[in-house]
């Protein structure tokens, strides 16, 4: 995703699901719970783990 700080390792289905939900940056994740993200079609346990790690590295967290 252009102008995104989301992990580059995310799979294409997860990238598309996040983009469709309006999530383009790690800061956007602060309004979402892990459970809500996991409910998005294309966002599985691996994507959640990648997002959790990237958020922690940037001192952010899920809602």
Secondary structure by P-SEA (a helix, b strand, c coil): cccccccccccaaaaaaaaaaccccccccccccaaaaaacccccaaaaaaaaaaaaaaccccc
